[in-house]
Structures are given as C-alpha cells and as structure tokens.
Amino acid sequence: MSESIVLRFPPSPAQWTLRAPVDPWEDGYVARVHVEIHDGGMRAEAEVTLAVPPDGGEWDLVEYVQGLADAWQGWNGPRSWRSLNDELRLDAVHDGRGHVTLGVTLRPRRDEGWHARIVLVVEAGEQLDRLAQDLRSHLAL
C-alpha cells in the first residue's frame, strides 16, 4: 500500500488525494483517512472516517465506485455515497455519452460551517473501473 493516492483526470487541474488508512484504535471497526481536494487555487483537507469492512469484505467506497464502473452504459439521476460521519460525500451523474461527473465534497465538521467541492470528469467504464481497483488496493489495511 502506498502512502497516498492522487486521483486526477486531465485536462482538469482538480485532484483528490487520499492518504493511507489508519485504524486509530486498532479495533478493526473504523479507519481514518486524511483527504485533500485541490482545484485551481482552492485547497481543502479533512480527516474522514470510514467503516472497516467486516471479515475482509469490500469497502463501501470501493463498492460505490465499482458500481459506477459496472453501470458504464449509464443511469438516471445522481448516485451518492457518504463517509461514516459525513465528512466526505461523493455524487455521480452519467451524461449518457460515456462520461461521469464525479463531485467530491469535504465537510470536516458540521459545526465549522464550511465545505469544499471539486468536480472530476471520468470516462465511464474503464477509467472508473481503474479508479475502483486503485481505491481497493490503497485502502487495504
């Protein structure tokens, strides 16, 4: 597992970076991942809580992205995912022509009153499938 994974889809300058997951209490129930998003001059970061999959199962974040890749021919409306404590939200919309607009929103704590969002345009199918594989490899504890 690498220290960080950087997700970027040129020509857009937007990028989403996830550091390696850490089990803060070493109990196998939750992991913390430091997440950064950048676009142009905007940069935001937060610690995100993810539920560790039981018995070596698939991370729900990976299942979400893999589900997008598997539906490469398209779907109606947005498909959403959020982290355990809602610090990270993803939303995806298929354009019907082979591309998915993937919104990445950070909301570190509700009482801080801010959120930041970037948008990545990803090719449906192969690029999304590769993204799911990269996330799967990166999140292995």
Buried (B, 14 or more C-beta within 10 A) or exposed (E): EEEEBEBEBEEEEBBBBBBBBBEEEEEEEBBBBBBBBBBEEEEBBBBBBBBBBEEEEEBBBBBBBBBBBEBBEEBEEEBEBBBBBBBBBBBBBBEEEEBBBBBBBBBBEEEEEEBBBBBBBBBBBEBBBBBBBBBBEBBEE
